[in-house]
């Protein structure tokens, strides 16, 4: 037996487990997407009826626009906030500043809070009632209250803020590890040449962390595309359908309309979008790695 075949034998248990855990559920969703199954009765036939009903829904274009906007704003904000916290922690650790451990703990605490609880927290903070925390703070400094959840434009921004608050810790961990791996000699040489802090960030830190940024982009994009629990509690997809993203629409279709086949058809669409974005990111990553 050649060495290559022995390697495949070593990988077989892992491949079998991955197949059972990931491939089988995906295959079952694809099967259900071609069925007329509901939550109230089993499959009685197969066809394209679920796809026609789900993809022919007049609200689908608006839901896809909401999904694209929510994902784009969240991914950009998650990268920026995570990078800023990671660099702040790195500088604080290097200078031995007090409070870095506390800051790290606070950020990580937000990450472990369930999405439902995260939505409840921000629903109370954004509340437009007299006891709403953020609007109360605005009144104290003489500013007018903001319709955080009842105005369609503000509601999307509120959903993004809640998502970023919870997810920034993951980006922070990725960027903190990547920043620590950069050779300090590069910064010492740049300091001797008189490079300013912004110049070091632009020409040393960001290029050296390019791989981490791309990998983090893949992961937070997939995470954001699947976010629905925070939005469900925070706005319920409203006002109207201003914050209804594709994952929330799938949840509503399955658990409120009992349309399991239609929900599975939309889940296939979400899976396809995730895979296409992942392949694009990986192609960029491999192209840059080959240089």
N, C-alpha and C positions, 0 to 999 in steps of 0.2 A: 504493500500500500504506500503510495507516494505521500510526501509531506503535506501537499495541498489537500488531499482527501482527509488526512488526519485532522487538519485544522477544521474542516467542515463538520467532522464528527464531534469535535469539541463544542462547536457552535450550535449543534442540533438541539440540545435541551433549551437553550435560550430562544432559538427560533420557534420552537414548539410553544413555549410559554407566551412569547410575544404574539404568536398567532392566535392563541386561545383568548388572551386578554384584550387584544386590540382588533385583530382582523375579524374575528367572529362577530362581535357587536356591530362593527361597521357593515359587514355583509348582511346582517339581519336588518339594519336600518334601510339599506338599499332594497332588500326584499320587501319590507313594509311600504316603501315609497311607491311600489308598483301595485299595492293592494288597496282594498276599500275598507281596511280595518278601522275601527273606532275603539274608544275606550270602553264602549258598552257592549260590543259584540266582536267575535273573532273574524278572521278573514273569510269572505265568501267568494271572492274572485280577484283576479289580477288584471291590470290594464294601466292605461295612462290617465285615468280619470283624476287621480290625486294630483298629478303634475299639471293637468289642464286647469283644475280648480285653484291650485296654489299659485301657479305662475300667471294665471289670467286675472288674479285679484288686482283691481284697479289701484289699491293702496300700496302694492309691492314696490313701484318705483320710488315713492316717497320714503318707504322703509329702507330701501337700499341706500338712498341719499343720506338718511339719518345714520345708517351704519357706517358709511364711508366718512362722514363728518366726525362722528363720535370716535371712530378708530384713529383717524388722522390726528385730531386734536389731542387725544389721549396719548398716543405713541410719542408725539413730539414733546408733550409736557412731561411724560414719564421719563424720557431720556434726559431732558434738561434738568428737572428737579433731582433725579437720581444722581446725575453727574455732579451737580452743585453740592449736594449733601456729601457725596464721596470725597470730593476735593476738600470740602470744609473739614471733614473728619481727618483726612490725611494731613492737612496742615496743622490742625489742632493736636493730633497725636505727636507730630514731629516737634512741636513746640511745647508739648506737655501741658496744654491748656486744660483747666478744670471744666468738667461738664460734657466732655466728649462721649463718655460712657452713657451718661443720661440721655444725650441726644440720640445716640445709636439705639438705646432701649426704646425711646418714644417712637422712633420711626419704625422699628421692628414690631412694636406692639400693634401699630395700625395694620400691619401686614397680616397678623394672625386673627384679626377680627373677621368673623364671617360676613359675607356680602349683605345678608339680610340686616345684620346689626349695623353695618356701615351705612346702609340706606336709612335706617331709623335715626342714627346719630345725626346725619346731615339733614334729614327731614326736619328735625327739631331746630338745628342751627339755622336753616334757611326759612323756617316758618315765618309767614307774613302776619301771624297773630301778634298781639302786643308783647307776648313773652318771647318772641323769636330772638335768639341770641345775637345774630349778626345785625339784624335791623335795629335792635336795641342799642348796640354799640354805635351804629351809624347815627342814631338820634342823639346819643350823648355828645358826639362831636359836631352836631349841628347839620348833619347831612340828611337828605330825604331817604326814607326806606325804599328798598328795591323789591320789585315783584320777582323774587328768585324762581318760584315754581309755577306761577300762573301766567307769566309772559313766555311765549314759545321760544324766543331768542335766548332769554336768560335761563330757561329750563335746561336747554342743551348744555350751556356753560356750567350750570350747577351740577349736572350729571357727570361732566368731565372732571370737575374739581373733586367730587366725591370719589371717582374712580382713581384719580391720580393720588389723592391722599392715602388711599389704601395700598396702591400698587407701587409707589415710589421706592419702597424698601427693597424690592427685588432688584430694581435697576441699581440702587445704591450698592448692594452686595456685589453685583457683577463688576461695576465700575471701580469699586474700592479694591477688589482683588486685582483687577487689571492695572490700576495705578500703582499698586505696591510692587508689581512685577517690572516696572520701568526702571532701568539702570540709573541710579542717582548721579552717575558720572556725567550723563547728558545734561542734567540741570546745572551741575557744577561748572561744566565747560561753557554753558550758555550764560551763566552768571558772570564768569570771567570776561566773556565777550560783551557784557553790558546789556544782555537781553532783559527786557522788562517782564513782569509776571504775565501780562496778556500775550506777549510774544512767545513766551515759553509754553503757555497753554495752546496757542495756535499752531506752533511749529514743532513741538515735542510731544505734549500730552495727547492731543487729539489724534495725530498720525500714529503714535504708538498704541493707542487704544482702538484703532480702527476695527480690528477683528472683534473685540468685545462689544463695540457699538453695533456692529452688524448682527452678531449673535443675539444680543439683547433685543434688537429690533424685531427679529423673528419671533422671539419668545413672547414679548409683550404685545405684539400684534395678534398672535393667536389667543393670548389670554384676554385681550380686549374684545376681540370678535365674539368670544363666548360669554361675555359679561351680560347678565340679565337680572340677577337677583338684586343688585343695588338699585338699578333703574326701576325695577318692579315696585320696590318699597318707596323709593324717593318720589317718583312722578307717576308710576303706573303706565308709563309710555306717553303721558300727556304733557301739557294740555292738548286736547285733540289727539293727534298722533305725532306731536313735535319731537318726542324723544323715544319713539318706539323703534328699536333696532331689530335686526333680523332674529337674533337669538330670543328676544322677548316675544316677537311675533310667533316663533315656533312654540314657545311655552304657552302662549295664549291659545293658539290653534289646537294644541293637544289637550290642555287641561281645562279650558273654558268652552271650547267648541267640540271637544271630544273627537276631533278629526286626526286620528293617529296616522293615517296614510298621507294626508296633506302635510302634516307636521314633519313626517319622515322625508317627504319630497323637498321641503325647504331645508331640512337638515343636510340633505345631499348637496344642495346649493351652497350652504355655509361651508361644508367640507371642501367643496371644489374651490371656493374663494380662498380658504385657508391654504390649500395645497398649492394653488397658483402663486400666491404671495410668497409662500415659503420657497418655492422653486426659484422665483425671481431673486429673492434675497440670497439664496445659496449660490446662484449663478454669479451674482456680484461678488460674493465672498470668495468663491473659487477663482474668479478672474483676477481679483486683487492679490490673492495668495500666490498665483502663478507668476506675478511680476517680480 
